[in-house]
Amino acid sequence: MANIDGRVEELLAKHPSLTKIEAIRIVTQKNERKQRKRAEKTDRSKAKKLKHEANLLKRS
């Protein structure tokens, strides 16, 4: 939680017109986007690996 608090404080320092609630929402949304992007990358990687393994089995 301290990590999020630090990011919120940094955001508030850069943009003093934001409220703390708005800054928390922005940081939370960014974290969710990053997690979703990581999950998509992992899924693509797993699919690519499975496809490669299937091609190896076909060749055998």
C-alpha positions as protocol buffer text, in pm:
chain_id: "A"
residue {
  index: 1
  type: MET
  ca { x: 0 y: 0 z: 0 }
}
residue {
  index: 2
  type: ALA
  ca { x: 293 y: 230 z: 68 }
}
residue {
  index: 3
  type: ASN
  ca { x: 400 y: 201 z: -295 }
}
residue {
  index: 4
  type: ILE
  ca { x: 60 y: 326 z: -412 }
}
residue {
  index: 5
  type: ASP
  ca { x: 67 y: 606 z: -156 }
}
residue {
  index: 6
  type: GLY
  ca { x: 406 y: 717 z: -285 }
}
residue {
  index: 7
  type: ARG
  ca { x: 284 y: 722 z: -644 }
}
residue {
  index: 8
  type: VAL
  ca { x: -26 y: 916 z: -541 }
}
residue {
  index: 9
  type: GLU
  ca { x: 187 y: 1173 z: -361 }
}
residue {
  index: 10
  type: GLU
  ca { x: 415 y: 1208 z: -667 }
}
residue {
  index: 11
  type: LEU
  ca { x: 113 y: 1258 z: -891 }
}
residue {
  index: 12
  type: LEU
  ca { x: -31 y: 1520 z: -655 }
}
residue {
  index: 13
  type: ALA
  ca { x: 305 y: 1700 z: -647 }
}
residue {
  index: 14
  type: LYS
  ca { x: 310 y: 1717 z: -1028 }
}
residue {
  index: 15
  type: HIS
  ca { x: -57 y: 1810 z: -1059 }
}
residue {
  index: 16
  type: PRO
  ca { x: -172 y: 2009 z: -755 }
}
residue {
  index: 17
  type: SER
  ca { x: -519 y: 2063 z: -902 }
}
residue {
  index: 18
  type: LEU
  ca { x: -603 y: 1692 z: -859 }
}
residue {
  index: 19
  type: THR
  ca { x: -777 y: 1568 z: -549 }
}
residue {
  index: 20
  type: LYS
  ca { x: -636 y: 1272 z: -362 }
}
residue {
  index: 21
  type: ILE
  ca { x: -933 y: 1055 z: -466 }
}
residue {
  index: 22
  type: GLU
  ca { x: -875 y: 1138 z: -834 }
}
residue {
  index: 23
  type: ALA
  ca { x: -505 y: 1062 z: -801 }
}
residue {
  index: 24
  type: ILE
  ca { x: -580 y: 725 z: -636 }
}
residue {
  index: 25
  type: ARG
  ca { x: -823 y: 642 z: -917 }
}
residue {
  index: 26
  type: ILE
  ca { x: -564 y: 732 z: -1183 }
}
residue {
  index: 27
  type: VAL
  ca { x: -292 y: 522 z: -1018 }
}
residue {
  index: 28
  type: THR
  ca { x: -530 y: 229 z: -971 }
}
residue {
  index: 29
  type: GLN
  ca { x: -643 y: 239 z: -1333 }
}
residue {
  index: 30
  type: LYS
  ca { x: -283 y: 253 z: -1452 }
}
residue {
  index: 31
  type: ASN
  ca { x: -195 y: -51 z: -1240 }
}
residue {
  index: 32
  type: GLU
  ca { x: -493 y: -242 z: -1381 }
}
residue {
  index: 33
  type: ARG
  ca { x: -390 y: -157 z: -1738 }
}
residue {
  index: 34
  type: LYS
  ca { x: -35 y: -274 z: -1667 }
}
residue {
  index: 35
  type: GLN
  ca { x: -159 y: -602 z: -1517 }
}
residue {
  index: 36
  type: ARG
  ca { x: -391 y: -661 z: -1813 }
}
residue {
  index: 37
  type: LYS
  ca { x: -106 y: -591 z: -2057 }
}
residue {
  index: 38
  type: ARG
  ca { x: 123 y: -835 z: -1874 }
}
residue {
  index: 39
  type: ALA
  ca { x: -146 y: -1103 z: -1878 }
}
residue {
  index: 40
  type: GLU
  ca { x: -202 y: -1056 z: -2252 }
}
residue {
  index: 41
  type: LYS
  ca { x: 171 y: -1081 z: -2315 }
}
residue {
  index: 42
  type: THR
  ca { x: 190 y: -1401 z: -2112 }
}
residue {
  index: 43
  type: ASP
  ca { x: -106 y: -1547 z: -2302 }
}
residue {
  index: 44
  type: ARG
  ca { x: 57 y: -1466 z: -2637 }
}
residue {
  index: 45
  type: SER
  ca { x: 382 y: -1621 z: -2519 }
}
residue {
  index: 46
  type: LYS
  ca { x: 209 y: -1938 z: -2403 }
}
residue {
  index: 47
  type: ALA
  ca { x: 14 y: -1966 z: -2730 }
}
residue {
  index: 48
  type: LYS
  ca { x: 333 y: -1923 z: -2930 }
}
residue {
  index: 49
  type: LYS
  ca { x: 506 y: -2190 z: -2722 }
}
residue {
  index: 50
  type: LEU
  ca { x: 217 y: -2435 z: -2767 }
}
residue {
  index: 51
  type: LYS
  ca { x: 210 y: -2371 z: -3141 }
}
residue {
  index: 52
  type: HIS
  ca { x: 585 y: -2433 z: -3163 }
}
residue {
  index: 53
  type: GLU
  ca { x: 552 y: -2759 z: -2966 }
}
residue {
  index: 54
  type: ALA
  ca { x: 266 y: -2872 z: -3191 }
}
residue {
  index: 55
  type: ASN
  ca { x: 479 y: -2808 z: -3499 }
}
residue {
  index: 56
  type: LEU
  ca { x: 762 y: -3010 z: -3349 }
}
residue {
  index: 57
  type: LEU
  ca { x: 525 y: -3303 z: -3286 }
}
residue {
  index: 58
  type: LYS
  ca { x: 395 y: -3287 z: -3643 }
}
residue {
  index: 59
  type: ARG
  ca { x: 748 y: -3312 z: -3779 }
}
residue {
  index: 60
  type: SER
  ca { x: 823 y: -3624 z: -3574 }
}
